[in-house]
Amino acid sequence: FISRAVCTARARKPAMAEGKQSTARRDLLQQIEVDVQKKWEENKVFECDAPDSSSEKFMCTFPYPYMNGLLHIGHAFSLTKAIFAAHFNRLLGKKVLFPFGFHCTGMPIQAAANKLSREFEVYGSPYPIFPPGRPTPKESAEGVIELDDEGVT
């Protein structure tokens, strides 16, 4: 990887003209990202053949984030611990299973339904309310449906 001294030296550039901001730091970070991803791809860091059947197994899980709210720093805090454990155990040569997904059932759905119910009570239904039953069209003697200004009556 790239040392701190190299990063600092790369980020130093002549001062920009007044009114313009330098993009040197952003460009450096994007270049580091590309370099590291290339190294990961060359070394197949995220590709793995399962070790032989005598290898120890390791499984970790993460409480799936509910989709009734925004993801926040707490998700990242908890998730990074699980990711670290999975990668560390893989480096030790273990068979690692780390499933991940999103949870869209249960209490968050009930909470969303309750919220909608309260909003209907406060603001009313956002959908039009039609009279019960089907409209009965009027037909002329020849069997042609007659229309008026309100449509089919």
Disulfide bonds with the S-S distance in Angstrom:
none
